[in-house]
Amino acid sequence: MVEHFELRRDIYHDSVVLMQAGNHLRALDGIDQCLVAMATDLNIQLLDDLGFESEPINSSSTSGLIVAIRAESEDVISHAIRELEATLEARATSGSADSEVHAHRSLGAAVREAQANLAIISLPGPHVVPEAADALRRGANVMVFSDGVSIEEERELKSLAASRNLLVMGPDCGTARLGGIGLGFCNDVSSGEIGIVAASGTGAQHLIALLDARGMGISNIIGVGGRDMSDDIGGKSVIQGLRMLDEDPATTHIVLISKPPGDKTARRVDEIVKSLKTPVTMGLLGDAGVDLTKVARDVASARGMPFEATRSELSGQAAARGPLIGLFCGGTLATEARQIVGDALGPVDGLEAFETLAPAAIADHEGNAILDLGDDRMTAGRPHPMIDATIRREIIEALAGKPAPRLLFIDVVLGFCADADPAGAIANALHDFRRSHSEARVIASVVGATRDPQGLEAQWRTLADLGCDVYESNADAARAVAQALCGRAGG
């Protein structure tokens, strides 16, 4: 085998573009391994994990592009480089021949020309604030899909929006639905009368999937970003969203869901909720006994609707052996799972317990851990794991190579913009993991609606056929994990 390595400095490409380019190269004949990614700390660690013999890259190089290829011959590498250049060039010029597409030099100019009232921003974090502020000053609400925005910048943007009676959804707002149109990671659910304000993207997805399966439709989802209910932000967008839904004639019931809020913000939001004319169901994770399935059940009860028992399919796996490793795409799903398992077993580690976040280091961890692979630290310079399963697949592959078994807990999240086959993307890794550790156990929660493009039943069957225990409810899956681990410990 021969290797090619280069660091192209002062170049930026979107992580999804690089994911597609890397996938194209890996499919070429004669390619053993490749990495095409921005030079973030995590990707630099991954380069070492993949066994590339490159010169050390320091953190000052993180504006550069890593191109690393291992192949059968120099000719194969030369061909791969030509293919990479063609792929990146094609992406850079796509749409330019379309007379209907008009490129603008700024988001503000685009907002002005289109007379738009909503601007959606997906840029590297350092470039978000000027564009978002420009759009707000031109009278547009803003949805910020990007992460990597500081909490001080978020507070400033939301204060600017409030002063103009506008809304900032995000940063790190992955899910919204406005006027029946899903934005970002949203599921294909029926329209209805339930409006949602969500400081939680996958939390909103799980809730609407549970409601849709029981005949309850959605009017709007206002995503606000996971930090909005912190005391640093003070619920600025949550409060704005609640007031907007309260004035929405299509909404007869409001649901607020959030990761654990700040105490001061929780009290302030509670005061606002009491002032609204529309009934509100509160779902604040961190409160005793609150989980997303209970919130869905509470909504059904408030509306006088039955709530069918959640679905599960058990494979008859042996009792769990080894510590827990949870690999989650959804941050709120990870938070919910960590809370439920932690209540039963004691503290469960998160990303903060790891000095390095390379797959091999994660696989070596000896304690119980549930990790949010969509956290900012994991997505710098690479696509979100709901789009690209690479990081999770590599961790599972690393686990398969370890001598000790683990209880593996995963979520699989469907919907628009997500991986076309999220269960299939990790199926081979799961198969190898089960083959290496026949006594290990895999528990999965599947978040999705019947009409989602990935096919809910197909995703469910993929996991069940691999011998996973599959749950519709993430909370039920977490309780099953806790029970399995308590049983192992004799609890």
C-alpha positions in Angstrom: 0.0 0.0 0.0 1.0 3.6 -0.6 -0.2 6.7 1.1 -0.8 10.3 0.1 -1.2 13.1 2.6 -1.6 16.8 2.2 -2.9 19.7 4.3 -4.5 22.4 2.1 -4.3 25.5 4.1 -6.8 28.4 4.2 -9.4 26.4 2.4 -13.0 25.7 3.6 -15.6 23.2 2.3 -18.9 22.4 3.9 -18.7 19.1 5.9 -21.5 17.5 3.9 -19.7 18.2 0.7 -16.6 16.6 2.1 -18.6 13.6 3.3 -19.9 13.1 -0.2 -16.5 13.5 -1.7 -14.9 11.0 0.8 -17.7 8.5 0.1 -17.0 8.8 -3.6 -13.3 8.2 -3.2 -13.8 5.2 -0.9 -15.9 3.6 -3.6 -13.1 3.7 -6.2 -11.3 0.5 -7.0 -8.0 0.1 -5.2 -8.7 2.5 -2.4 -8.0 1.1 1.1 -8.9 4.1 3.2 -9.3 7.8 2.9 -10.1 10.9 4.9 -11.3 14.2 3.3 -12.1 16.5 6.1 -11.4 19.9 7.7 -8.4 19.8 10.1 -10.3 20.0 13.4 -9.0 18.4 16.5 -11.4 15.4 16.2 -10.5 14.8 12.5 -6.8 15.0 13.4 -7.3 12.3 16.0 -9.2 10.3 13.4 -6.3 10.6 11.0 -4.1 8.9 13.5 -6.8 6.3 14.3 -6.9 5.3 10.7 -3.1 4.7 10.7 -1.9 7.4 8.4 1.7 8.4 8.8 1.4 12.2 8.5 3.4 15.0 9.9 2.0 16.4 13.1 -0.8 19.0 12.6 -1.2 21.7 15.2 -4.4 23.4 16.2 -3.5 26.6 14.3 -4.0 24.6 11.1 -7.7 24.0 11.7 -8.6 26.2 8.8 -7.0 23.7 6.4 -8.3 20.7 4.5 -6.9 17.2 5.2 -6.6 14.9 2.2 -5.3 11.5 3.2 -5.5 8.5 0.9 -4.2 4.9 1.2 -4.3 2.9 -2.0 -2.8 0.0 -3.9 -0.6 2.1 -6.1 0.4 5.7 -7.0 -1.7 5.4 -10.1 -4.8 4.8 -8.0 -3.9 7.8 -5.7 -3.5 10.0 -8.8 -6.8 9.0 -10.1 -8.4 9.6 -6.7 -7.0 13.1 -6.5 -8.4 13.9 -10.0 -11.8 12.6 -8.9 -11.6 14.6 -5.7 -10.8 17.8 -7.6 -13.6 17.1 -10.1 -16.1 16.5 -7.2 -15.2 19.6 -5.3 -15.3 21.7 -8.5 -18.7 20.3 -9.5 -20.1 21.2 -6.1 -18.6 24.7 -6.2 -20.2 25.4 -9.6 -23.5 23.5 -9.2 -26.5 25.6 -10.0 -24.5 28.3 -11.8 -25.9 27.1 -15.1 -29.5 27.4 -13.8 -31.0 30.7 -14.9 -33.5 30.5 -12.1 -30.7 30.7 -9.5 -29.4 34.1 -8.6 -26.4 34.3 -6.3 -26.2 37.1 -3.7 -23.2 38.5 -2.0 -24.9 38.6 1.4 -27.9 37.1 3.1 -29.2 40.6 3.8 -29.3 41.3 0.0 -31.1 38.0 -0.6 -33.7 38.8 2.1 -34.2 42.3 0.6 -34.7 41.1 -3.0 -36.9 38.1 -2.1 -38.9 40.1 0.5 -38.4 37.1 2.7 -39.6 36.9 6.3 -37.4 33.9 7.2 -33.7 33.4 6.7 -32.1 30.0 7.3 -28.4 30.0 8.1 -26.0 27.1 7.9 -22.4 28.4 8.0 -19.3 27.8 10.1 -20.0 29.3 13.6 -17.6 32.3 13.3 -19.5 33.5 10.2 -23.0 33.2 11.5 -23.5 36.4 13.6 -22.9 39.0 10.9 -25.3 37.3 8.5 -27.9 36.7 11.1 -27.8 40.3 12.4 -28.0 41.6 8.8 -31.1 39.5 8.2 -32.7 40.6 11.5 -32.1 44.3 10.6 -33.8 43.8 7.3 -36.9 42.4 9.0 -36.5 38.6 8.7 -36.8 36.0 11.4 -33.8 33.7 11.5 -33.3 30.0 11.8 -29.6 29.2 12.6 -28.9 25.5 11.9 -25.2 26.1 12.7 -23.5 25.3 16.0 -20.2 26.9 17.1 -21.8 30.2 18.1 -20.8 31.5 21.5 -23.5 32.0 24.2 -22.7 35.7 24.3 -23.3 36.0 20.6 -26.5 34.0 20.9 -27.7 36.4 23.6 -26.9 39.5 21.5 -28.7 38.1 18.5 -31.8 37.2 20.5 -31.8 40.6 22.2 -31.7 42.2 18.7 -34.5 40.0 17.5 -36.7 40.8 20.6 -36.2 44.6 20.0 -37.6 44.2 16.5 -40.4 41.7 17.5 -38.6 39.0 15.5 -37.6 35.4 16.3 -34.2 33.7 16.3 -34.5 29.9 16.1 -31.2 28.5 17.2 -28.2 28.5 17.1 -28.0 24.7 16.7 -31.7 24.6 15.8 -32.1 21.3 13.9 -35.9 21.0 13.7 -38.8 23.3 12.9 -42.1 23.2 11.1 -43.8 26.4 9.9 -47.0 26.5 8.0 -46.9 22.8 7.3 -43.4 22.9 5.9 -40.7 20.9 7.8 -37.3 22.6 8.1 -34.1 20.8 9.0 -34.5 17.4 10.6 -38.3 17.2 10.7 -40.5 14.1 10.3 -43.3 13.7 7.8 -46.3 14.0 10.2 -49.9 15.0 9.8 -51.1 18.6 10.2 -53.2 19.3 13.2 -53.8 21.7 16.1 -50.8 21.0 18.4 -48.1 23.7 18.4 -44.6 23.0 19.9 -41.9 25.2 21.2 -38.8 23.1 21.4 -35.4 23.9 23.0 -34.6 20.4 21.7 -34.5 19.1 18.1 -34.7 15.4 18.5 -37.0 15.9 21.5 -39.4 17.6 19.1 -39.0 14.8 16.6 -39.7 12.1 19.2 -42.7 13.9 20.5 -44.3 14.5 17.1 -43.6 10.9 16.0 -45.3 9.6 19.2 -48.3 11.9 18.6 -48.6 11.2 14.9 -48.7 7.5 15.5 -51.8 8.1 17.7 -53.7 10.4 15.4 -52.6 13.8 16.7 -51.3 16.3 14.2 -49.0 19.3 14.4 -49.6 23.0 13.5 -46.1 24.4 14.0 -42.8 23.6 15.6 -40.7 26.6 16.8 -37.2 25.3 17.5 -35.2 27.7 19.6 -31.8 25.9 20.2 -30.8 23.8 23.1 -29.4 26.7 25.2 -32.4 29.0 25.1 -33.8 27.8 28.5 -30.4 28.3 30.2 -30.2 31.3 32.6 -27.5 32.8 30.3 -30.1 33.3 27.6 -33.2 33.5 29.7 -35.7 31.8 27.4 -35.9 34.7 25.0 -36.9 32.7 22.0 -39.1 30.3 24.0 -41.1 33.2 25.3 -41.4 34.7 21.8 -42.4 31.4 20.4 -45.1 30.8 23.1 -46.6 34.2 22.4 -46.6 33.5 18.6 -48.4 30.2 19.0 -50.9 31.7 21.5 -51.9 34.1 18.7 -52.0 31.3 16.0 -55.6 30.4 15.1 -54.4 27.0 13.9 -53.0 26.1 17.3 -55.4 25.0 20.1 -52.8 23.3 22.3 -49.2 24.2 23.0 -46.4 22.0 24.2 -43.1 23.3 25.5 -40.2 20.8 25.7 -36.7 21.5 26.8 -33.5 20.0 28.2 -33.1 20.8 31.9 -33.7 24.6 32.2 -32.1 27.1 34.4 -34.0 27.8 37.6 -34.6 31.5 37.0 -35.6 30.9 33.4 -38.0 28.1 34.4 -39.8 30.4 36.8 -40.0 33.2 34.2 -41.4 30.9 31.5 -43.9 29.5 34.0 -45.2 33.0 34.5 -45.6 33.5 30.8 -47.4 30.2 30.4 -49.9 31.1 33.0 -50.7 34.3 31.1 -51.6 32.6 27.8 -55.1 31.8 26.7 -54.1 28.6 25.0 -53.5 25.5 27.2 -49.9 24.5 27.6 -48.4 21.1 28.4 -44.9 21.5 30.0 -42.2 19.0 29.3 -39.0 20.1 31.1 -36.5 17.2 31.2 -34.8 17.1 34.6 -38.1 17.4 36.5 -38.9 14.3 38.5 -40.6 11.6 36.3 -40.6 13.7 33.1 -39.7 12.1 29.9 -40.8 12.6 26.3 -43.2 9.7 26.2 -44.8 10.9 29.4 -45.2 14.4 27.7 -46.9 12.8 24.7 -49.2 10.9 27.1 -50.0 14.1 29.0 -50.9 15.8 25.7 -53.2 13.0 24.8 -54.9 13.1 28.2 -55.3 16.9 28.1 -57.0 16.5 24.7 -59.2 13.6 25.8 -57.5 11.2 23.4 -56.4 7.6 24.0 -52.7 6.9 24.1 -51.9 3.4 22.8 -49.1 1.5 24.5 -45.7 2.1 22.9 -44.3 -0.6 20.6 -41.3 -2.8 21.3 -39.8 -5.9 19.9 -37.4 -8.0 22.0 -34.9 -10.4 20.6 -34.5 -12.7 23.6 -30.9 -11.6 24.1 -29.0 -12.8 27.1 -28.7 -10.7 30.2 -26.4 -7.8 29.8 -22.6 -8.2 30.3 -20.1 -5.4 30.5 -20.6 -1.7 31.1 -23.0 0.5 29.1 -21.9 2.5 26.1 -24.7 4.7 24.6 -24.0 6.2 21.2 -26.7 8.8 20.4 -27.3 11.1 17.4 -30.0 13.0 19.4 -28.8 15.3 22.2 -32.1 15.3 24.0 -32.5 11.6 23.6 -29.1 11.1 25.2 -30.0 13.5 28.0 -33.2 11.6 28.6 -31.5 8.3 28.6 -28.7 9.4 30.9 -31.2 10.8 33.3 -33.3 7.6 33.4 -30.3 5.2 33.6 -28.6 7.5 36.1 -31.6 7.5 38.4 -31.3 3.7 38.6 -27.6 3.2 38.6 -25.9 6.4 39.7 -23.9 8.8 37.6 -23.4 8.0 33.9 -20.5 9.6 32.0 -20.9 12.0 29.1 -18.4 13.5 26.7 -16.8 15.5 29.5 -15.3 12.3 30.9 -13.1 11.8 27.8 -9.8 13.5 27.2 -9.8 12.5 23.5 -12.9 11.8 21.4 -11.4 9.5 18.8 -13.3 6.2 18.3 -10.5 4.1 19.9 -10.4 6.2 23.0 -14.2 6.0 23.4 -14.1 2.2 22.9 -11.5 1.9 25.7 -13.7 3.7 28.3 -14.4 1.4 31.2 -17.4 3.0 32.9 -21.0 3.5 32.0 -21.3 6.2 29.4 -24.0 7.7 27.2 -22.6 10.1 24.5 -24.2 12.8 22.4 -22.3 12.3 19.1 -24.1 15.4 17.8 -22.4 17.7 20.4 -20.4 20.6 19.0 -17.2 18.9 20.0 -18.0 15.9 17.8 -19.3 17.8 14.8 -16.6 20.5 14.2 -15.6 20.0 10.6 -17.8 17.0 10.0 -21.5 16.4 9.3 -23.9 15.7 12.1 -24.2 12.0 12.8 -27.9 12.1 11.7 -26.5 12.9 8.3 -23.3 10.8 8.3 -23.0 7.7 10.4 -19.2 7.4 10.1 -18.2 8.4 13.6 -20.8 6.1 15.3 -19.9 3.2 12.9 -16.2 3.6 13.7 -16.8 3.5 17.4 -18.9 0.3 17.1 -16.2 -1.2 14.9 -13.7 -0.3 17.6 -15.9 -1.9 20.3 -16.1 -5.1 18.2 -12.3 -5.3 18.3 -12.2 -5.1 22.1 -12.1 -8.3 24.2 -14.7 -7.3 26.8 -18.4 -7.1 25.9 -20.5 -4.0 26.3 -24.2 -3.2 26.5 -24.7 -1.0 23.5 -27.5 1.5 23.5 -28.3 3.5 20.3 -30.9 5.8 18.8 -32.0 5.7 15.2 -33.6 9.0 14.0 -35.5 9.3 10.8 -36.9 12.3 8.9 -36.1 14.8 6.2 -32.4 15.6 5.8 -31.3 12.6 7.8 -29.3 9.6 6.4 -31.3 7.8 3.8 -30.8 4.5 5.7 -29.6 5.2 9.2 -30.0 1.6 10.4 -28.4 0.2 7.3 -25.4 2.6 7.7 -24.4 0.9 10.9 -25.8 -2.6 10.2 -22.4 -4.2 9.3 -20.7 -2.7 12.3 -23.6 -4.0 14.6 -23.3 -7.4 13.0 -19.5 -7.5 13.7 -20.1 -6.3 17.2 -22.7 -9.1 17.9 -20.5 -11.7 16.2 -17.5 -10.7 18.3 -19.5 -10.6 21.5 -22.3 -13.1 21.4 -23.1 -12.4 25.0 -23.3 -8.6 24.5 -26.7 -6.9 24.2 -27.9 -4.1 21.8 -30.9 -1.9 22.7 -32.2 0.6 20.2 -34.8 3.3 20.1 -36.3 4.3 16.7 -37.7 7.8 16.3 -39.7 8.2 13.2 -43.1 8.6 11.5 -44.8 6.1 9.2 -44.4 8.4 6.2 -40.7 9.3 6.7 -38.6 8.8 3.6 -36.4 6.1 5.2 -39.4 3.8 5.9 -40.1 3.3 9.6 -40.9 -0.4 9.2 -37.8 -1.1 7.1 -35.6 0.6 9.7 -37.2 -1.3 12.5 -36.8 -4.6 10.7 -33.1 -4.0 10.0 -32.4 -3.6 13.7 -34.7 -6.4 14.9 -33.2 -8.8 12.3 -29.7 -8.0 13.7 -30.8 -9.2 17.1 -31.4 -5.7 18.7 -34.2 -5.1 21.2 -36.1 -2.3 19.5 -38.3 0.3 21.2 -40.6 3.1 19.9 -40.1 5.0 23.1 -36.6 6.2 24.0 -37.6 6.3 27.7 -38.8 2.7 27.6 -35.5 1.7 26.0 -33.6 3.5 28.7 -35.6 1.8 31.4 -34.9 -1.5 29.7 -31.1 -0.7 29.8 -31.3 0.2 33.5 -33.2 -3.0 34.3 -30.6 -5.1 32.4 -27.7 -3.4 34.2 -29.4 -3.6 37.6 -30.1 -7.3 37.0 -26.5 -7.9 36.1 -25.5 -6.2 39.4 -28.0 -8.2 41.3 -30.2 -5.1 41.9 
